[in-house]
Amino acid sequence: MAKAIKNFITAFFISFFTKWLEDFLILSALVIVVVNTYLITVISPNILAGNYVLAAFLFIIGIVLARR
């Protein structure tokens, strides 16, 4: 049983870092943008700008990895 769990976890991480990482980065960037746009009146401008910069960074890294 432990060997099966180990094989599953290993296969999941190999698959995640080779196939899903780009999609995860792009999706998380889009989620950050949507949440920031929804909370634009609640969050202070400094945090809002930092979150948009983080989303742009994640989106760019996701695109670069997808092009590779």
Backbone as numpy.savetxt, mean C-alpha at the origin, in Angstrom:
# Nx Ny Nz CAx CAy CAz Cx Cy Cz
1.27 -30.98 10.43 0.45 -29.78 10.43 1.31 -28.53 10.43
2.36 -28.54 11.25 3.25 -27.38 11.31 3.95 -27.17 9.98
4.30 -28.25 9.31 4.96 -28.14 8.00 4.01 -27.55 6.96
2.73 -27.94 7.02 1.75 -27.39 6.09 1.55 -25.90 6.33
1.49 -25.49 7.60 1.34 -24.07 7.92 2.57 -23.30 7.47
3.75 -23.87 7.70 4.99 -23.21 7.27 5.03 -23.06 5.76
4.63 -24.10 5.03 4.61 -24.03 3.57 3.61 -23.00 3.07
2.45 -22.91 3.74 1.45 -21.93 3.35 1.96 -20.51 3.57
2.54 -20.26 4.73 3.05 -18.92 5.04 4.17 -18.54 4.09
5.06 -19.48 3.82 6.16 -19.22 2.89 5.63 -18.92 1.49
4.68 -19.72 1.02 4.11 -19.50 -0.31 3.37 -18.17 -0.37
2.67 -17.81 0.70 1.95 -16.54 0.72 2.91 -15.37 0.61
3.97 -15.37 1.40 4.90 -14.24 1.36 5.66 -14.17 0.04
6.01 -15.30 -0.53 6.67 -15.29 -1.84 5.72 -14.73 -2.89
4.47 -15.16 -2.85 3.49 -14.66 -3.81 3.20 -13.18 -3.59
3.12 -12.75 -2.31 2.84 -11.35 -2.01 3.94 -10.45 -2.52
5.19 -10.80 -2.26 6.28 -9.92 -2.64 6.64 -10.00 -4.11
6.14 -11.00 -4.84 6.44 -11.06 -6.26 5.27 -10.63 -7.13
4.04 -10.80 -6.66 2.88 -10.51 -7.52 1.97 -9.42 -6.98
1.81 -9.33 -5.67 0.79 -8.45 -5.12 1.32 -7.17 -4.54
2.60 -7.00 -4.40 3.15 -5.83 -3.73 2.79 -4.55 -4.47
2.90 -4.56 -5.79 2.58 -3.36 -6.57 1.12 -2.98 -6.39
0.24 -3.97 -6.49 -1.19 -3.70 -6.33 -1.50 -3.19 -4.93
-0.85 -3.76 -3.93 -1.07 -3.34 -2.55 -0.63 -1.90 -2.34
0.52 -1.52 -2.89 1.01 -0.14 -2.73 0.09 0.85 -3.43
-0.34 0.53 -4.64 -1.22 1.44 -5.38 -2.58 1.54 -4.69
-3.13 0.42 -4.24 -4.42 0.44 -3.55 -4.34 1.21 -2.23
-3.27 1.02 -1.48 -3.15 1.74 -0.21 -2.99 3.24 -0.46
-2.31 3.63 -1.53 -2.20 5.05 -1.86 -3.57 5.64 -2.20
-4.35 4.91 -2.97 -5.68 5.40 -3.32 -6.59 5.48 -2.09
-6.46 4.53 -1.18 -7.26 4.57 0.05 -6.88 5.77 0.90
-5.58 6.07 0.99 -5.13 7.23 1.76 -5.70 8.52 1.17
-5.69 8.62 -0.15 -6.22 9.82 -0.81 -7.72 9.96 -0.55
-8.46 8.87 -0.66 -9.91 8.93 -0.44 -10.22 9.29 1.01
-9.52 8.69 1.96 -9.77 8.98 3.37 -9.40 10.42 3.69
-8.30 10.91 3.15 -7.91 12.31 3.39 -8.92 13.27 2.80
-9.43 12.96 1.62 -10.42 13.83 1.00 -11.71 13.84 1.82
-12.06 12.71 2.39 -13.26 12.64 3.23 -13.07 13.42 4.53
-11.87 13.39 5.11 -11.60 14.04 6.39 -10.90 15.39 6.24
-11.08 16.06 5.12 -10.32 17.27 4.82 -10.61 18.40 5.80
-11.79 18.43 6.39 -12.12 19.51 7.33 -11.74 19.17 8.76
-11.39 17.94 9.04 -11.11 17.50 10.40 -9.62 17.49 10.70
-8.81 17.09 9.73 -7.37 16.93 9.93 -6.68 18.27 9.73
-5.63 18.52 10.51 -4.87 19.77 10.34 -4.14 19.75 8.99
-3.87 20.92 8.43 -3.25 20.98 7.10 -1.88 20.30 7.01
-1.10 20.33 8.08 0.22 19.69 8.03 0.10 18.18 7.89
-0.78 17.59 8.67 -0.98 16.14 8.59 -1.60 15.77 7.25
-2.51 16.58 6.77 -3.15 16.34 5.49 -2.13 16.35 4.35
-1.24 17.34 4.36 -0.21 17.41 3.33 0.74 16.22 3.42
1.10 15.84 4.63 1.97 14.68 4.80 1.34 13.40 4.31
0.05 13.25 4.55 -0.65 12.05 4.08 -0.74 12.02 2.55
-0.96 13.18 1.93 -0.98 13.21 0.47 0.41 12.92 -0.11
1.46 13.40 0.54 2.82 13.09 0.08 3.10 11.60 0.23
2.67 11.01 1.34 2.83 9.57 1.53 2.08 8.79 0.46
0.87 9.20 0.14 0.09 8.53 -0.90 0.78 8.64 -2.25
1.31 9.81 -2.56 2.03 9.98 -3.83 3.27 9.10 -3.88
3.99 9.03 -2.77 5.18 8.19 -2.71 4.83 6.72 -2.90
3.80 6.24 -2.21 3.38 4.85 -2.37 2.91 4.56 -3.79
2.19 5.51 -4.38 1.70 5.32 -5.74 2.85 5.25 -6.73
3.83 6.12 -6.58 4.98 6.13 -7.49 5.79 4.85 -7.35
6.03 4.42 -6.11 6.77 3.17 -5.90 6.00 1.99 -6.49
4.68 1.97 -6.32 3.87 0.90 -6.90 3.93 0.89 -8.42
3.89 2.05 -9.04 3.99 2.13 -10.50 5.37 1.69 -10.99
6.41 2.12 -10.29 7.77 1.73 -10.68 7.95 0.22 -10.57
7.45 -0.37 -9.50 7.56 -1.82 -9.34 6.71 -2.57 -10.36
5.57 -2.00 -10.74 4.72 -2.65 -11.73 5.35 -2.60 -13.12
6.09 -1.54 -13.40 6.75 -1.42 -14.71 7.94 -2.36 -14.85
8.47 -2.78 -13.72 9.67 -3.62 -13.71 9.39 -4.98 -14.25
